Amino acid sequence: MTNQDAIDQAMRYAGILAAGDSATATDSADMLTELNQMLAAWAVDDKDLQFPPQDTLSDTFPVQAWAEGAVISNLGTRACAAFELPVSQELAMLASNGRNIVAKVLIGANMRPLDMSHMPKGAGNRGNILTGETT
């Protein structure tokens, strides 16, 4: 997938393009700017996808496959704003769910394991607190 492919898909989600259509050069350039701005803002908001700023539409879309849908649907909402169109309920839900997935994945990836070696090991019976059985 190229940056142009992602932009075209986002504009289809927004209802700006019909299936199979491609954005004009001017609209594509504007949407590439929107994409860069959106992902820069996400990085500041702890959703850093390590997205290097893009300046070429034919370059490979540098987003991992698991995050593509989230980025494209959220770019679609920005396309609606840029073209002064309402965001459909379906697109709003896709975008919101996508942001949540990105947040969950990145929170998990950024968690550091805790060192519990300083904690006492405990003594006595170990068992099931519900049944009282010991092991």
C-alpha positions in Angstrom: 0.0 0.0 0.0 1.3 3.5 -0.9 0.5 6.8 0.8 -1.8 7.5 -2.2 -3.7 4.3 -1.6 -4.2 5.1 2.1 -5.4 8.6 1.2 -7.8 7.4 -1.5 -9.2 4.8 1.0 -9.7 7.5 3.7 -11.5 9.7 1.2 -13.7 6.8 0.2 -14.5 6.2 3.9 -15.4 9.9 4.1 -17.7 9.6 1.0 -15.6 12.0 -1.0 -14.5 9.5 -3.6 -16.4 6.7 -5.2 -15.0 3.1 -5.4 -12.1 3.0 -7.8 -11.6 6.7 -8.0 -8.4 8.4 -7.0 -7.9 11.9 -5.4 -6.7 14.8 -7.4 -3.0 15.8 -7.0 -4.0 18.9 -5.0 -6.4 16.9 -2.7 -3.8 14.2 -2.3 -1.1 16.7 -1.3 -3.5 18.3 1.2 -4.4 15.0 2.7 -0.7 13.9 3.0 -0.2 17.1 5.1 -3.3 16.1 7.2 -1.8 12.6 7.6 1.5 14.0 8.8 -0.2 16.4 11.2 -2.5 13.8 12.6 0.3 11.3 13.3 2.5 13.9 14.8 -0.3 14.8 17.2 -0.8 11.2 18.0 2.9 10.9 18.9 2.5 13.7 21.4 -0.6 12.0 22.8 1.3 8.8 23.6 0.1 7.1 20.4 3.5 7.2 18.6 3.5 4.9 15.6 7.0 5.9 14.7 5.6 7.5 11.6 8.3 9.5 9.7 6.9 12.5 8.0 5.9 11.7 4.4 6.4 13.9 1.4 5.9 11.5 -1.5 2.5 10.0 -2.4 4.1 7.0 -4.2 6.1 5.9 -1.1 5.1 2.9 0.9 2.6 3.7 3.6 4.8 3.4 6.7 2.3 2.1 9.2 2.3 -1.4 10.6 -0.6 -3.6 9.2 -2.4 -3.8 12.6 -2.7 0.0 12.7 -3.6 0.7 9.1 -7.3 0.7 9.6 -7.1 3.0 12.6 -4.9 5.5 10.7 -7.0 5.4 7.5 -10.4 5.7 9.3 -9.1 8.7 11.4 -7.7 10.3 8.3 -11.2 9.9 6.8 -12.6 11.9 9.6 -10.1 14.7 8.9 -11.0 14.5 5.3 -14.6 15.2 6.3 -13.5 18.2 8.2 -11.3 19.4 5.3 -14.1 19.1 2.8 -16.8 20.4 5.2 -18.7 17.1 5.2 -20.4 15.4 8.2 -18.7 12.4 9.6 -20.9 9.3 9.3 -21.8 7.4 12.4 -20.0 4.3 10.9 -16.8 6.3 10.2 -16.8 7.9 13.7 -17.1 4.4 15.2 -14.4 3.0 13.1 -12.1 5.9 13.9 -12.8 5.7 17.7 -12.3 1.9 17.8 -9.1 2.3 15.8 -7.7 4.9 18.2 -8.6 2.6 21.1 -6.8 -0.3 19.5 -3.7 1.8 18.9 -3.7 3.0 22.5 -4.1 -0.6 23.9 -1.3 -2.0 21.7 1.1 0.8 22.5 0.4 0.8 26.2 1.1 -3.0 26.2 4.3 -2.5 24.2 5.5 0.2 26.5 4.9 -1.5 29.8 8.1 -2.4 31.6 8.2 -5.6 33.6 8.4 -4.9 37.4 11.2 -6.4 39.4 9.5 -8.2 42.3 12.7 -9.9 43.7 12.7 -7.5 46.6 9.3 -8.6 47.9 9.1 -11.3 50.6 8.3 -14.7 49.3 5.9 -15.4 52.1 5.6 -18.4 54.3 2.9 -20.9 55.3 0.3 -22.8 53.4 -0.4 -21.9 49.9 -3.7 -22.8 48.5 -7.0 -21.8 47.0 -8.5 -19.0 49.0 -12.0 -19.9 47.7 -12.0 -23.6 48.7 -9.4 -23.6 51.5 -7.5 -26.4 49.9 -3.7 -26.3 50.4 -1.1 -27.3 47.9 
